[in-house]
Amino acid sequence: MGIKQKPELTGIIYLSQALIDFDRQSIEQLLKVATTKNYQFNITGYLYYEDEHFFQYIEGETVQVNRLMENIQHDGRHSVLIDVHDDTLISRRFPGWNMRYIYKDQLREITMEKVFLKYLIHNSYRKPETNGNLPSGTW
């Protein structure tokens, strides 16, 4: 028997704009479904919603996370504005959160600035293949 390798991990952070009205009840229903599905596929992360925009971080085995992101991108209730992938994860940032809803005052608690910084640094070295102009929808 060989040594069992740990699966590759990926984290994705994205921002999307709601295309329908989301009230507290619809957010709670979304969280209930997401928590159940994320548990089944061993995906962890959190969701934040404010001013008709979703901000979400998901992490887990690369294949599962990429499949989930594809489903998210095809969900007609919102439009993904930007998504950033981190394929360098060694361990999960939020191992116990199958889908936690984050309130504004908790953003500091989870040290969002560290997550943002890592993603911005990781992507600042990727130059778009244009004549120096960023395509629309890109930071």
Secondary structure, DSSP 8 states (H G I E B T S, - for coil): --------EEEEEEEEEESS---HHHHHHHHHHHHHHHHHTT-EEEEEEETTEEEEEEEEEHHHHHHHHHHHHT-TTEEEEEEEEETT-SS-SSTT-SSEE--GGGTTTTTHHHHHHHHHHHHHT---SSSS---TT--
